[in-house]
Structures are given as structure tokens and as C-alpha cells.
């Protein structure tokens, strides 16, 4: 609204008067609707304000964005988003699984199926159980084995357990798709593409659109200016790399070297898999260990410590590889001499992602292959699902401990040593807050939940505390120990990429869970599916026990007469969606071309007008024009 304050107040008074007159002119049901709509708008504004004020970590994230920009703030927004996602998972498992079991289910003591008299454990054994998931932790609702296979007051618990697993997977899938759509809409910024298409304006967007106006500190502003300068350098390197092609001799030297480095990376992957395998089998195939773990006698302190570290061997091996190999991958990528810096960065991230996902997945696979269902109560592991859940729980606990040691202790010590040494200050740079590597760390933690919530239904509750602690640990190390990244990080587009990786992680997590449900025999002595061939076999039983109408409907849905037409309809829908996307892309490309042509026409007309002005000035200043001036005046 234009005008000074008095004019604005006058306009506001006129609008209020018109609104009052409109309310007086409306009667009956319309007046009731008007009043309800007015109160609803007011209530919605109040609720929006309350939600804004009660938003978790609102002030902290605003402070981070003000100091370091929205790029780093997007990482903490992702942590908060995953925290709420795990709260959603915890709510489903708590309502559908934990509460029925707690209200009427009988717990299965998987460590004492023979009901033998057990001596109390020493304090150090109970302390170790908090980290390993064994001992008293094994008989809590955290793990699969304690849940009952019986109906609870007409509540078909095995079916609801399977239903809860499906609800979690489907809910996470839909939430991720919705978030990806929102991020895709927000990341649509065509200005940079148009500026690149214009001749002579390749760096227009970086120079005039790359500043972060939410920054409120001088030091961060200087770092942001350096980041823009670094972005210019990388853009120049990219353009130079595209224009300058390597010779055939250089390529013949480079390709064998890249094959060699890729072979070295594969060797690291193989060494990681083999090390995890031997650390795993040294525990599962050791007779002495089996005797110790099943013994009812209280172990001595030294024996319990030895047993604890042997139990945690595979988990510690995974954490060690995930801690030390990513910096080595980054060094290898630098030696490979990629022309485009972004390619080097992406290859390092992909290798790190494969390492982290492959290591924890291999642990689950080894559990499938090495731990067999036990038919006797005297077995050391009567419940292999609980054993798998314990391994996942150990990975989560060790990952959190490693994060605290690295970010709080190691980085703080390095910072203090560097501050006290002028020699190190002059020759070393402060650690940067690597956004991509930290996001991969969060995704790895979320993959642990998706891989393990079938075997440990309440592991998402532990992940809520994990993410809550991670927020403050990362905030501390950001403010005290690290510097903002020198690379410009576009939070809108990167959010879409990271959510896509989360979706890929979820799909990969479906494979071991799906194989467990459909292809593996459950433990016959524990768990809700102890008397089934496999967990999925409960579905045909429910269909057979259902009313005839329901059975016919479900039978029709599973018949070729429904599946084949549904498949063709889905294919047609996908083809139509692809055609629509292609059409929109062509239309967008046409709009870009029109914009560039319009600007070219404007430049052409401007240059032509300038030439005409120069020509007219020359004619006006010539001698012939001076002789005609008196005649023109007459």
C-alpha cells in the first residue's frame, strides 16, 4: 500500500468500515457462515503463531543461519526433520506393538528358556549390557524375541506386528516422496540457467545472486565472500576443463591409473567385508564363547571385559572403517585428476555412501547366513532375530560414541593445540564443517533404524535421543572447533539430493527386511512368528479365516485378472507422466530461448539506435547542415 502513514490509516479505516457495513447487510445463514469463517481465520492465525513459537530449535537454527548461512542451517533442519520422522516411527511401534504387549502379552525370557535359577549379575555386566544389548537388555521390549505369539484379547498380535512394519515403511516412503516434491518446487530457480545461456553473462548469478543476506556477523561475511571467490575459481576450472581436452597420450596414462585406484577402493571394500566376517564368525563359531554367554555363573571382571569386546568386535570394525576410509577416499580422488572439481567431490561421497551402507548391510547378511534357527532351549542363541537387533543396536551406540569422541574431544584438542602454536596457525587451516559428510553421517544413522526396527521395534526411540544429542554436539563443534565451508552450498537443491539418497537408503533397507519376512524361518522358541514357516505365511491364513466375501475380494485382487490390468494402467500413467515432463522441459527450453533472443534483439536495437545517433550527429555537425540551418529556421 503506497502513501504516507496518515493515508494508510485512512485507507485501513475505510476498509474496516466497509467490512462492518458488509457484516450488517448479511443476515441469516450467510451471517453465521461469515462469523464462523472470521473466527476460523483468527484461530488459524493464533495456532500458526503458537506453532511457530513452539518449533523445536527455532532460535538455534536462526542463529546458525545468521552466523554461517542457510547452507549449514539446512543440515540442522535435516536433523530436526529426521527427529520428527523417528518420532513418527516410534509412535506407530509404541501404539501397535509395545502397548498391546505391555497390557496383556507375556514376555519371553530369551536368556532363560528352561526357567533355571539365575544368580544376580555383577554391576559391570549390567553396565556392559547397556552397550551390547545383552543381559537384562535382551529381555526388554526393545528386541523382537520377548514379544508374544498369542492373541491378546482378540487382538491378533502377530498380524498387527507385521502390519506395523508395513505401516512404518509405507509411511516413511510417502513422507519422503512428499518432502522431495516440496524440495523440488523450492529448488526450481531458473535464473542461473538463463544467465549461463546469455553470451557474456556466465558469472552473473554468482556475482549478483550468490550473497547470503541472512548473515549477521563480519567474520562470516568475509568467509562468504571467500566462498563466492572459490566458486568463481571452480567455475573457471570447470569451463577450462570442458574447453581443454586431454590428448590421447594423457588419457592412455590416466585411464590405467584410475583403474588402479578403483581397484584399490575395491580392495578396501573387500578388506572391510572380510574383516567384518572374521570378527563376526570368531564370536558365533567359538565354543568357549558360546559356553561363557550361556553360563549362569557370574563372570569375573576380566572375563566379562574379554567377552564384551569379542561381542563388539564386528561393530567396532565397522566403525573403524567408516571413520578412517572416507578421508582416504578423498585423497585417492585428488590423485585421479578429475577435470571438474564437482565430479571429484561426488565420487568421494558415492564411495563413502557405499562403504557405510555396505558395511552395516553385510552385518545383517552374515546374521542370516551364520546364525541358524535353534530348536532347543539349551542353545546359546535361541532367537537369531534378537541377535540381529543387538548388532544393529551396537552399531547405533558405537556410532554415537565415535561422534562424541571425534567432534567433542579430538576436534577440541586439535583446536587448542593449533591456537597455542603460531607455527601450526601459519601452516595449517582450521577444520571446515563439511556439510555433505555430516549429512551422510545422519543418513547412515537413519539407515540403522530402517534396517533394524523389525528386529528391535523400539530402536527408533534410541535414534530420537541420538539425533537430539547430535544436534547439540554438531552445534558445539560448529561454533567452537570448525570454520564454515569454503564451497558454496545451495541448500534448496542439495536438500532434494539428500532426500533422494534417503529414499534410496529406504529402498535398499527393504531388501533384508523383505527377505526376512518372506524367505527366512523365524526362531521357533521366541518372537510373534515362532510357530510359522515364515512371517508372511500369516497373510494366507488370515485370508482363509476371513468371511467369504472378503476372501473373494482379496482373491480377486491377487488374481491375474486384476494384476494385469492394474499393471497396464500403472504403465500408462507412468508413460503419461513422462510425456508431460518432457513437454514441460521443451516448453521451458523454448521460454529460455525466447528470453535470450529478446535480450539479443534488445542489444541489437540498442546498438542500431546508437549508430543512428552517431550518424545524425555527424550530419548535424557537418558544413552542409550548417548552410541549411537558416532555411530550416525559416
N, C-alpha and C positions, 0 to 999 in steps of 0.2 A: 504494500500500500504506500503510494508516494505521498509527499507532503510533509509539513512540519507536525509537531506533536499536537497542536490545537486542532488542526484539520483531521488528524487521525481520531482524536477523541470525539469530534463532531460526527465523523462517519460511523464510529462504533455506537454512538448514541442513537443515530438514525437506524442502524441495523437492529439494535435491541428493541427500539420502538416498533419497527416493522414486525419483528418476531412476536412481540406481545400482542399486536393487533391481529396477527395471523392466528395466535392461540385463542383469542376471544371469538374469532369468526368461526372456529371449528367447534362443532358440538357432537354429542352422541358418541358412537363407537370410534369415529375418527379422532375425537379428542382423547379418548382413552389410549388409542394406539400412539398418538403423538406424545402423551405423557410417559408411556412405557418406554418408547424409543429414547426420549430425552433422559430418563433415569438410567437406562441401559448404557447410553453413551458416557454419562457421568461415572457410573460404576466401572465401566471398562477402563476409563482414564485412571481411576483410582487404583484398580488392580494392576494396570500396566506400571504405574509408579511404584507400587509395593513390590512387584516382581523385579523391577529394575534395582530397587534399593536392597532387596534380599538376594540378589545374584551373587553366587559364590565367587570370591576372589575378585570382585569388580574393581575395587580400588587398587589392588595389587597389579592387576593386568593393565589398568590405565597408567599406573606409574611406570611399568615396564615399557609400554608403548611410548610413553612420553620421553623416557630416557634413551631407549635403544631402537625405537621404530616399530612399525606394525609387523615386520618380518619375524622378529624374535617373539613379539606378542602372540603371533599365530601359533607358535609351539605350545605356549602355556594355555591358549584356547583349546588346542587339541587335547592336552592333558585333562582339562576340565570336561571336554566333550566325552572322552573315554571314561572318565569317572562316572558320569551320568549313565553311560551305556552299561557299565558294570553294575550300577545300582539297578538298572532295568533287569539285567540277568539275575541279580541276587533276589529281586522281588519275585520273579517268576518261580525260581527254585525254592524260595522260602515259603511261598503260599502253596505251591502244588506238591512239593516233596517234603520239606522239613516239618511244616505244621502237622500234616496227617501222620507222619512218622512219630512225632513227639506226642501227639494226642492219643494215639491208640496202638501204634506199632511197637513191636518188641525188638529191642536191639540184639544183634547177633555179635557175641564176643568172638571176633575172628582170631584172637590170640589164645583162646582157651575153649575150643570147641568140645573138649572132653570134660569140662566143668571140674578141672582139677583145682586143688587148693593152691593159691598163688601167694608167695611171700611179697611183702611190700617192696617196691623198687627204691633204690637209693636216690638221693636228690640229684646226683649228676646224671643218672639215667633219665630221670624226668626232664632235666634241662636239655639233654641231647634230643629227647623226643620232640621238643618244640621246633628243632631244626630239621629233623629227619622225617617226622610224621609217624614214627613208630611208637611203641609203648602205649601210654594212655591215649595218645592222639589217634591211634589206629581204631579205637573203639568209640570215636565220636562221630556225629553226623556229617563230619567233613568228608568222609570217604564212603565209597559205594558199598562196601561189604556189610555194614551194620544194618542196612535197610531191609525191611521185611518183604517176604514174597506173598503174604496173605492179604486178603481184602480187609479193609478197616471200616467196619460199619457200612457195608455196601459200597465202599469206595475201592474200586479196582486199582490198587496201588501200582502193580507192575505196568499196567496200561497208562496210568497217569504219569509215571516216571518217564516212559517213552514219549508221551505227549509233551511233557515239559521240555525235554531235549529238543523235540521238533519245534516247539514254540520259540525257544531261545534262538535257534538257528534261523528260522524264518523271520523273527522279529529283527535280529541283527542285520539280516540281508536287506529287509525293506528299509530300515533306518539308514543303512549305508547308501542305498540307491537314492533315497530322498536327499540326503546330505550332499551326495555327489551332484545331483541336479541343481541344488541351491548354489553350490560352489561353482558349477559350470556357468550358471547365469551371472554370478558376481564376477567371474573371471573374464567375461566377454568384454574385451577392451580392444577395439579395432584401430585405435589411433596410432599405435606403434606400427602396425602392418601398413597402414596408409602412408605414414611418414617414411617407411622404408621404400615404398613403391615410388615416391616422388624423387625425381632426379635432383641431387644436391642437398637433400634433407634427410640423410640416413641417420644422423645422430640428433635429430630434432627432439625426439621424445625423451632421450636420456638427458639432454641439456635442460629442457624446459618442463618436463613432466616427471622427472625422477626424484624430485625432492620430497622428503617426508615432513609434512607440515605439523605433525603431532609432536615432533621433537622439542623438548623444552630445556635442554642442557647444552652449554657451549662445547664441552668435550665431545658429546655425541654428535653435535652438528659438524664438528671438524672430521670426525670419523665417517660421517655420512658423505661429506664432500670427498674424502679419500675413496670411499666405496664407489661413488659415481665416476671418479677418475679411473679406478680399477676396471669398472665396467666399460669405459671407453677403450682402455687398453685391450681388454679381452675381445671387444667388438672389432677393433683393428686387427688383432691377431686372427680372428675368425675370418674376416674379409680377405686378409692377406693369404690365409691358408686355402681359401676357396679359389682365389685367383692364381696362386702359385702352385703348380702341380709338380710333384716329385718326379724325378727321372726314373727310367726303368732300372738303372743300376741301384739307385737308392731304395726302390721298392723291393728289389731282389735281396738287399741286405736287411731291410726292415721286416719283411714278412716272416722269414725264418726266426728272427729274434722274437717276434710276437707269438709265434707258435711255441717257442721255447718258454716264454713267460707264462703263456696259457697252460702249458704242461706243468710248470712249477705250481701254478694255482691249483690245478687238478691234483697234484701230489699232496698239497696241503689239505685239500678236501679228503683225499684218501687216508692220509695220516690221522686226520680228525676222526673219521669214521672208524678206523681200525683201533685207535686209542680208546674211543668210547666203547667199542665192542669188547676189548680185553678188560677194561675197567668194569664193565657190566658182567661179563662171564666169570671174572675172578671172584665175584660175590655169589652169583647164582649157582655156580658149579663147584663151590668149595664145601666139602663135607664138614670141616671143622666149623666154618661159619654157620652152616645150617644147624649144627648142634648148639652153638652158642646162642643163636637167635631164638631157638625153641626152648632152651633150658629155663626152668622155673627158678633156678637159683640166682641170687643177686650176684652179678659180676663185680669183680674188683674194679678200681678206678682205671688202672692201666688197660685191663681187658676191655672195658667199656669204651675207652678212647680209641683203641685199635679197631674195635667193631664199628664205632661211629664213622671213622674216616674211610674204612673199607665200604661201608654203606653209601657214603657220599662220594665215592671215587669217580663214578661216571658223571655226576653233576658238577664236581669241581673241574673235571676235564673239559666239559662243555664251556664252562665259564672262562677257563683259562684261554681256550682257543678264541672265544668271542671277544676277549679283551685284547689279545696280542696280535691276532692276524689282521684286523682291519687297518691299522697303521702300516703293516707290511704290504697289504694290497694297494694302499695309496702310493707307496714308494715304487712298487712294480709298475703301476700305471704311468708314473712320471718317466720311467726308463723306456716305456713303449713309444714315446714321442708321437702322441696323437696331435694332429694339426689343430683341432678345435678343442679349447680347454673344457667346454661343457661335456664333450664326449668322454674325456678322461675322468671327470667328476662322476658321470653317470655309471661308467664301467666299475668304478670303485664301489659305488653304492650297490650295484647289482651283485657284485661278488660278495659283499658283506651280507646282503639280504639272503643270498643262497646259503651262506655259511650258517647264519643264525637259524633259519628255518630248517635247514637240512639236519643240523645237529640235534635239535630237540625232537624232530620227527623220527630220526634214526633211533632215539632212545625209546620211543613208543613201539617202533617196529621190532627192536630187539626184545621188548617185553612180550610181543605177540609170539615170537619165534622160540624164545628160550624158556619162558615160564609157562608150563602146561597146566591145564586144569587138574586139580588134585581130588581124588576120590576118597581119601582117608583123612580123618581129623588129626592124625599124627604128623601130617606134612608141615614143613616149616612155613610154607606159604599156601594156605588153603584158599586164598582169594587173590587171584592174579590181577583182577581189576583194581583192588585196593593197592596192590604193589605198584601198578602203573600210576595211580593217583598220587602215591607217595613220591614217586620220581618227579612228577610234574610239580608237586608242592616243594620239593627240594630245590628244583631249578628256580622257582619263583623266589624262595627265601635267599638263596645264594646270589641271585641277580641283584636283589635289593641290597645285600651286604656289600657286594662288589661296587655298586653305585655309591654307597656311602663312603667306602674306603677311597675310591678314586676321586670323587668330587669334593668331599669334605676334608679328607686327611691329606691325600697326595697333592692335590692342586693347591691347597693352603700352604703346605710345606714348601712347594716349589715357588709359590709367590713370595713367601717370606725370605727364602734364600736369595731370590732374584732382587728383592728390594734392598737387601743388605750388601749386595755385591755390585759395585759400579761396573766391574768387568763384564758380568753377565747382562746387566742392563744395556750396555753398549753393543753387545754381540748377539743377543737373543731377543726374540719378540715375546710378548705376553700371549698366553694361550687364548685362542679365539673360541667363542661359543659356537660350535658347529651345529647349525640347525638341523641339517639333514641327518647327521649321525645320531643326534639326540632323538629325532623322530623315529629313526629305525629302532632305537632302544625301546621307545614306547610301544612300537608295533610288535616287537619281539615279546614284550611283556603281555600284550593283548593276545598274541598267538598262543602263549602258555595257557591262558584262560580258555580259549576256544578248543584247544587240544585236550584239556584236562577236565572240563566241567562235567563230562559224562562219568569219569572215574572218581572225581572229587566234586560233588554237586555244589558245595559251598565255597569253592576256591575263588569265585568272583568276589566274595566278601573280603578275602585276603587281598585281592587286587585293588579293591577300593582303598584300603589302608595303604597299599603300596603306592598308588597314584597320589594319594593325599600327601604322603611323605615325600614323594618325588618332586612335587610342586615346590615345596619349601627348600629341598636340597638344591634343585636346579636354580631357584631364585637366589639362594645364598651364593652359589658358585658364580652366577652371572654378575651379581653386584660386587663381589669381593675378589674373585680369582681370575676372571676371564675378561676379554675385550669383545666388543661386538664384531661380527664377521666383516671382513673387507669386501666380500662379494655381496652384491645387491640381491636381496631375496624378495621376490614378488609373492606376497602371502596369498593372494587370490588364486593364482594359477597353481602354486605349489600345494595349496590345500586340496585341490582337485586331484593332483597326482598322488598325494599321500593317502587320501581316502580310497583312491583306486588300488593302491598297494594293500590297504586294509581289506578291501573286497577280495583281492587275490589271496590274501592270507586266510580269510574266512573260507574260501572255496577249497584251498589246499587242506585246511583243517577238517573239512567234511570227509576227506578220503579215509583217514584212520578211524574216525567215528563211524562212518558208514560201513566200513569193513568189520568193525567190532559188532555192530548191530545185526548185520546180515550174514556174516561168514564165520564167526568165531563162536565156539561153545562157551557159555558162561560157566563160572565156577559153580559146581554142584552143591557146595556147602555154605554159600553166603550170597547175599545180594537179592534183589527182587526177581531175578530171572533164573534162579538156581535150579529149577525143575524144568527148564525149557531147552530145546535144541539150540536155539539162538534167540536173542531178544525179539527179532522181527516175527518169529513164529506166533507171537501172541496176537498179531493182527488177524490172520486167518481164523484163529479160534474165536475172536470177538465177532467176526463176520458170521461164522457158523452159528453162534449163540444168539444172534440178533433176530428180530422179527422177520417174517417172510418178505414184507415189502422192503424193508431196509436192506435185506440180503439181496433182493433182486436189483435194487438201485445200485448198490455197491458192486454187484456182479456185472451190471451193465457198464459201469464206469471203468471197470478193469478189463472189459471185453474189447476185441479188435474193432467192433462196430462203433465204439466211442473213441478209442485211442487214435485210430487212423484219421477220421475227420477232424478231431481236435488238433492232431499234428499238422494237417494241411492248413487249417485255419491259422495256427500259430505261424507257419511258414509264410502264408500270405500276409499276415500282419507284419512280420519282420521285413519282408520284401517291400511292403508299402512304406514302412518306416525308413528303410534305407533309401528308397527313391525320394522321399520327402527331404531327407537330409541332403542328398546330392543336389536336389533342386534348390534348396536354400543356400547351399555352398556356391552354386553357379550364380544365383541372384546376388549373393554377397560379393562375389568376384566382379560381377557386372557393375555393381554400385561403386566398388573401388576404382574400376577403370573409368567410370563416368566422372568420379571426383578428380582423378588425376588428369583426365582430359580437360575438364572445366578449368582446373588450375593452369594447365598448359595454354588453353585459349586465353585466359586472363593475362598470362605473361606475354603471349603473342600480341594481344590487343594493346597492352601497356607499352610494349616496345615499339609497335607501329605508331601509336599516338606520340611517343617521344620523338620518333623520326620525323613525323609530320610537323611537330612543333619546331624542331630544329630547321626544317626546310622553310617553314613560314617565317621564322626569324631571319634566316639568311635573305629571303626575298624582301622582307620589310626593310632590312638594313642596307640593301643594295642601292646603287645610284639611280637605277631605273625607277625604283619605287619612290625615291625622294622627288623625282621630277613629276610623278603622278600624284603626289600628295596634295598640291593646290587644287588640282582638278577634282580630287575626291572630296575636298572640303566644300568646293562649290556645288 
